[in-house]
Amino acid sequence: MKTRFSTLDLLAVTKDLRRKLQGLRVQQIYDIDNRTYLLRLQEKEVKYVLLLESGIRVHTTSYEWPKQPAPSGFTMKLRKHIGNKRLERVEQLGVDRVLDLTFGTGEAAHHVIVELYDRGNILLTDCNYV
């Protein structure tokens, strides 16, 4: 079993996420631990849960993950800025193991950047990547 995504794995997942998730709205955001987050996306009858695990993996899941009883500060920040926004773009940055998820459009857009190398990181930026 694979424990980390390679560049080719991320390329395949990016294409799959574009097909499944682009255009769906964020309904809720949960944290499993300090490195793993769940984004529930939905549009009418279509529902998906996106798992973001910094440094390890990004994919949709149907498994019922145990959620923290109280959301972390970063989860609250994500809820504030990308909650109820539409996932507009899913991009892999070059050939790096970095995924850029764009929520919203124009000046109201925010980016969630997921690094899938070493220990990784999950970053929230505004439309200007600040």
Secondary structure, DSSP 8 states (H G I E B T S, - for coil): ---S--HHHHHHHHHHHHHHHTT-EEEEEEEEETTEEEEEEEETTEEEEEEEETTTEEEEE-S-----SS--HHHHHHHHHHTT-BEEEEEE-TTSSEEEEEESSGGG-EEEEEE-STT-EEEEEETT--
